[in-house]
Amino acid sequence: MKALLAQARAEVAMTLRRGESLLLALGIPVILLVFFSVVDILPTPAGTKRAVDFLAPGILALAVMSTGMVSLGIATAFERQYLVLKRLGSTPLGRPALLAAKTGAVVVVELVQVIALTAVALALGWRAHPSAATAVAAVIVATVAFSGLGLLMAGTLKAELTLAAANGLYLVLLLLGGMVVPLSRLPGGLRALARLLPAAALSDVLRQGLGGPSAYRGAWLVLVAWAVVAPVAAALTFRWE
């Protein structure tokens, strides 16, 4: 347990020292939240009084995605390329404890993100009526799904390719995830595709849990399906070196 906690602390420290990780974890979400909340250029669903009411749950979803998928995936890919994973896996810490430490680090960073983004959203006038159980459950399930996607890329692709793929997928899911643009504004074909993606499912579930409008039925089913398929695929294909 001491080794696991020490590795988890090291993972958190390394994440916070990486400038690109901080930009993805806090910089971009905060900028998007503030900019689109104060500049009236985005369409919002009918019945939404303030842009921040629509944006806040979506930006929280974006933060979970950036940490669970992009930051974890890229960092793990370079650790695999430089044989760090191979060396750590052969120590008394062991591979299961190493994965547990990485998961714990993701949870700690996400907690910081949620606190910071919630504070910014409240300062911008967001008034949520949250169901804590629903929101926490959604974040947990989504963390499993996005971490699975990140590890799937990290364990099968070269580090440079993982870097490109993770950032490209981040942009696609940002645009199609209902985070800043309502799904109702997308063309029919793109809307149908978006509803099958974990980003849109998480955004919708968080909006339901935080007292906002639901975009479509079946969001929980999509999110849970990704939380099962992505980690299993990652486990079956992951290469440690």
C-alpha positions in Angstrom: 0.0 0.0 0.0 2.9 2.4 0.8 4.4 1.7 -2.6 1.1 2.3 -4.3 0.5 5.6 -2.5 4.0 6.7 -3.3 3.6 5.9 -7.0 0.2 7.7 -7.0 1.7 10.8 -5.5 4.5 10.6 -8.1 2.0 10.3 -10.9 0.0 13.3 -9.7 3.3 15.4 -9.3 4.4 14.5 -12.8 1.0 15.4 -14.3 1.1 18.8 -12.6 4.6 19.5 -13.8 3.7 18.9 -17.4 2.6 22.2 -19.0 0.6 20.5 -21.7 -1.3 18.4 -19.1 -2.2 21.5 -17.1 -3.3 23.2 -20.3 -5.6 20.3 -21.2 -6.8 19.8 -17.6 -7.6 23.3 -16.6 -6.4 25.9 -19.2 -8.6 25.0 -22.2 -11.7 24.1 -20.2 -11.6 27.4 -18.2 -11.0 29.5 -21.3 -13.9 27.8 -23.1 -16.2 28.2 -20.2 -15.5 31.8 -19.6 -15.3 32.9 -23.2 -18.5 31.3 -24.4 -20.4 32.3 -21.2 -19.7 36.0 -21.6 -19.6 36.2 -25.5 -23.1 35.5 -26.9 -22.2 33.6 -30.0 -23.1 30.0 -29.3 -26.6 28.6 -29.9 -28.2 27.2 -26.7 -31.2 24.9 -26.4 -34.6 26.4 -25.9 -35.5 27.2 -22.3 -31.9 27.8 -21.3 -31.7 31.3 -19.6 -27.9 31.7 -19.5 -25.2 30.2 -21.7 -23.3 29.0 -18.6 -26.2 26.8 -17.6 -25.7 24.8 -20.8 -21.9 25.1 -20.9 -21.0 24.1 -17.3 -21.9 20.4 -17.5 -20.4 20.1 -21.0 -17.1 21.7 -19.9 -17.0 19.4 -16.8 -17.4 16.5 -19.3 -14.6 17.9 -21.4 -12.3 18.0 -18.3 -12.9 14.4 -17.5 -12.2 13.5 -21.2 -9.0 15.5 -21.3 -7.6 13.9 -18.2 -8.8 10.3 -18.6 -8.1 10.0 -22.3 -5.6 12.5 -23.6 -3.2 13.1 -20.6 -3.2 9.5 -19.4 -2.9 8.2 -23.0 0.0 10.4 -24.1 2.0 10.1 -20.8 1.6 6.3 -20.8 2.6 6.0 -24.5 5.9 7.8 -23.9 6.5 5.8 -20.7 6.1 2.7 -22.8 8.4 3.9 -25.5 11.1 4.8 -23.0 10.7 1.4 -21.3 9.6 3.1 -18.0 6.6 0.8 -17.8 8.7 -2.3 -18.3 11.0 -1.3 -15.4 8.2 -0.2 -13.1 6.3 -3.4 -13.9 9.3 -5.6 -12.8 9.7 -3.8 -9.5 7.9 -5.0 -6.2 5.2 -2.4 -7.1 3.9 -4.7 -9.8 1.8 -4.0 -12.8 -1.7 -4.1 -11.1 -0.5 -1.6 -8.5 1.0 0.6 -11.2 -2.3 0.7 -13.0 -4.1 1.4 -9.7 -1.7 4.3 -9.0 -2.3 5.8 -12.5 -6.1 5.5 -11.9 -5.8 7.2 -8.5 -3.8 10.0 -10.1 -6.5 10.5 -12.7 -9.1 10.7 -10.0 -7.1 13.3 -8.0 -6.6 15.5 -11.0 -10.3 15.2 -11.9 -11.3 16.3 -8.4 -9.1 19.4 -8.8 -10.7 20.1 -12.2 -14.3 19.7 -10.8 -13.6 22.1 -7.9 -12.0 24.7 -10.1 -14.5 24.6 -12.9 -17.5 24.6 -10.6 -16.1 27.7 -8.8 -15.6 29.5 -12.2 -19.1 28.5 -13.3 -20.7 29.7 -10.1 -18.9 33.0 -10.4 -20.3 33.3 -13.9 -23.8 32.9 -12.6 -24.4 29.2 -12.9 -27.2 27.9 -10.6 -27.3 24.1 -10.6 -29.7 21.8 -8.9 -27.5 18.8 -8.7 -28.1 15.2 -8.0 -24.8 14.3 -6.5 -25.2 10.6 -6.9 -26.0 10.9 -10.6 -23.1 13.3 -11.3 -20.5 11.2 -9.4 -21.7 8.0 -11.0 -21.4 9.5 -14.4 -17.9 10.8 -13.8 -16.8 7.4 -12.5 -18.2 5.5 -15.5 -16.8 8.1 -17.9 -13.4 7.9 -16.3 -13.3 4.2 -16.9 -14.4 4.7 -20.5 -12.0 7.5 -21.4 -9.1 5.9 -19.6 -9.7 2.7 -21.5 -9.6 4.7 -24.8 -6.4 6.4 -23.7 -4.7 3.2 -22.7 -5.9 1.5 -25.9 -4.0 4.0 -27.9 -1.0 4.1 -25.6 -0.7 0.3 -25.6 -0.9 -0.3 -29.3 0.5 2.8 -31.1 3.9 4.6 -31.1 4.2 7.5 -28.7 4.2 10.1 -31.5 1.2 8.5 -33.1 -0.6 8.4 -29.8 0.1 12.1 -29.3 -1.5 12.9 -32.7 -4.4 10.5 -32.3 -5.3 11.5 -28.8 -5.3 15.2 -29.7 -7.3 14.6 -32.9 -9.9 12.5 -31.1 -10.1 15.2 -28.4 -11.0 17.8 -31.0 -13.5 15.6 -32.7 -15.3 14.7 -29.5 -15.2 18.3 -28.4 -17.1 19.3 -31.6 -19.5 16.3 -31.6 -19.9 15.8 -27.8 -22.6 18.4 -27.1 -20.1 20.2 -24.9 -20.2 23.6 -26.5 -22.6 23.1 -29.4 -26.0 21.5 -28.8 -26.5 18.2 -30.5 -29.8 19.6 -31.9 -27.7 22.0 -34.1 -25.8 19.2 -35.8 -26.9 17.8 -39.2 -28.9 14.6 -38.9 -26.2 12.2 -39.8 -23.6 13.8 -37.5 -26.2 13.9 -34.7 -26.9 10.2 -35.0 -23.1 9.5 -34.9 -22.6 11.8 -31.9 -25.2 10.0 -29.9 -23.1 6.9 -30.1 -20.0 8.6 -28.7 -19.0 8.6 -25.0 -18.5 12.4 -25.0 -22.1 13.2 -25.9 -23.4 10.6 -23.6 -21.4 12.0 -20.6 -22.4 15.6 -21.4 -26.1 14.6 -21.5 -26.0 12.5 -18.3 -24.2 15.3 -16.5 -26.8 17.8 -17.7 -29.6 15.5 -16.4 -27.8 15.1 -13.1 -27.2 18.9 -12.7 -30.8 19.9 -13.4 -30.4 20.6 -17.1 -32.3 19.4 -20.2 -31.7 16.0 -21.7 -30.7 15.8 -25.4 -31.6 12.2 -26.0 -32.6 8.9 -24.4 -30.1 6.1 -24.0 -27.2 8.2 -22.9 -26.5 6.0 -19.8 -26.5 2.9 -22.0 -24.0 4.4 -24.4 -21.7 5.5 -21.6 -21.8 2.2 -19.8 -21.1 0.3 -23.1 -18.0 2.4 -23.7 -16.9 1.8 -20.1 -17.0 -1.9 -20.8 -15.7 -2.1 -24.3 -12.8 0.4 -24.1 -11.0 -1.1 -21.0 -11.4 -4.7 -22.3 -10.0 -3.7 -25.7 -7.1 -2.0 -23.9 -6.4 -5.0 -21.7 -6.4 -7.4 -24.6 -4.1 -5.4 -26.8 -1.8 -3.5 -24.4 1.9 -4.0 -24.9 4.2 -3.0 -22.0 7.2 -2.4 -24.2 
